[in-house]
Amino acid sequence: SGQPSLNALRGAGLINVGVLIVRYFGGIKLGTGGLVRAYSGAVNEAINEAIKDGGVMKFEIKNEIKFFTPFSLMSRFEHCFATKNLSEFERDFNDLGAIWSVNLNEAEFAELFKFCKEFEASEFKFLALPLGSKALFIY
């Protein structure tokens, strides 16, 4: 049951998932090919039901980005995050401003980077960037 089930999971492009299969009777009548079809068919049916019910989430690579904004820029960044629906972020405040921590995919980071370019002359600073962002710094 293992290999046909694993092949069905791989075929659907799923990661971080497991399948439990319980067989209640032999399988002599089905034969080897019949068992393979039964196992992979059961897994495919479970996958399709999970997708239909919204139980499968798309995996997306996100990188943690950290940056500092002085208090004078706080409202501009809050507005930017609100308009781009980036609601999941953390901020740690100090006496000069805030250190933001946010997980972004590549496209979201490119948009944020573009937005931040107008604040290069201010006290805004990137503190941690994704590895692939080096190309953005070449003018």
C-alpha positions, 0 to 999 in steps of 0.5 A, spaced: 500 500 500 505 504 501 508 505 494 501 506 490 499 511 496 506 515 495 505 515 488 498 518 488 501 523 493 507 525 489 502 526 483 498 531 486 504 535 488 502 534 496 508 535 501 507 534 509 501 530 508 500 522 510 495 517 509 493 512 513 490 506 509 486 500 513 485 494 509 479 489 512 480 483 508 485 480 504 485 482 497 487 475 493 481 476 489 483 483 486 490 481 485 497 485 485 494 490 480 487 491 483 490 492 490 495 498 487 488 501 483 484 500 490 490 504 494 491 509 489 484 510 487 482 511 495 488 516 496 486 520 490 479 520 492 481 523 499 485 528 496 480 530 491 475 531 497 480 535 501 481 539 495 473 540 494 472 542 502 478 547 502 482 542 506 489 543 502 493 549 502 497 551 497 505 551 499 508 558 498 515 559 500 516 566 504 522 569 507 523 573 513 524 580 512 526 585 517 527 593 517 527 599 521 522 605 520 523 611 524 516 614 527 515 619 522 514 613 516 510 609 521 503 611 518 506 610 511 508 603 512 502 601 515 498 604 509 502 600 505 501 594 508 493 595 509 493 596 501 497 590 500 493 586 505 499 584 508 496 583 515 501 578 518 507 582 521 510 583 528 513 590 530 518 591 536 518 599 538 524 602 541 525 609 542 527 611 535 522 607 531 520 600 530 523 594 527 518 590 523 518 583 521 514 580 516 514 574 512 513 575 504 513 571 498 518 573 492 513 578 489 510 581 495 518 583 497 519 586 490 513 590 491 515 592 498 522 593 496 520 598 490 515 602 495 521 602 500 526 605 495 523 612 496 525 612 503 533 611 502 535 618 504 531 617 511 533 613 517 529 607 514 534 601 513 533 593 511 536 589 517 534 582 514 533 580 507 532 574 503 538 571 499 535 572 492 534 579 493 541 581 491 539 582 484 534 588 486 540 592 489 543 593 482 541 599 479 
